[in-house]
Amino acid sequence: MLSGPSQLMEVLADFGAVFYFGVQTFLTGIFKVWLAFSDRLAAVQLALGLLRCVLQSVEGEKILRFLVR
């Protein structure tokens, strides 16, 4: 498990790279809603939605790996 500062550095590095190259991603959308539109609640909702999708994908993979055995 990564520590808090390491996770923050990873997020900022990912955001910085795609922002520099002008690539639109879900993460840049979250930051845009938060910083440009000053809508913290909407940014949190988007981030929680993304987290939910990730957790469902991980859980789905665990189930599929269990079924293959």
N, C-alpha and C positions, 0 to 999 in steps of 0.2 A: 504494500500500500504506500502510495506516495504521501509525503507530508504536505501541509497546506501551502507553504511557499513554493514548493516544486510544482504543484498543480497550477497555481496562479501563473508561474513562469511559462508553463506549457500552454495554457490558454492564451496568454498574451503573445507568445511566439507564433502560435497558429493564426491568431487574429492579425498580427502584424504582417505575416507573410502574404496572406490572401488579400489584405487591404492594400499592400504595396503593389501587388500585381493587378489589382482592380477586379478580382474575382468576387462575385456575389455568392455568399454562402449563407446558411441559416444563422451561423454565429455572427457574421457581419450584420445581418438583419437585426439580431437581438441587440447588438451594440448601437446600431443606428436608431432603433426605437428608444433605447435608454438615453443616449447622449443627444442626438439631434432633435428628437421630439419631446425630450424630458418626461417620458412616460415610464416611470419605474415599474408600475404595476403590470403594464403590458409586456415589458421586457421579462419580468419574473414569470408571467404566464407562458410566454414563448419558451423560456429556458426550462420550465417544468415540463412542458409538452415534449421538448427534445429529450429530456432526461427519461421521461416515461417511455418514449420510443426505444431508447437505448436499453433500458432495463427489460422491456418486453422482448427485444431481440436476444439479449443474453439469456433470459429465461427460456425462450423458444429453442435456442441452441442447446441448452442443457437438457431439455426434454427430448429433442431429436437424438442427441448423443446417447441418452439413456435407452431410447427405443431401438437404436442400432445394435446395442450389446446383446 
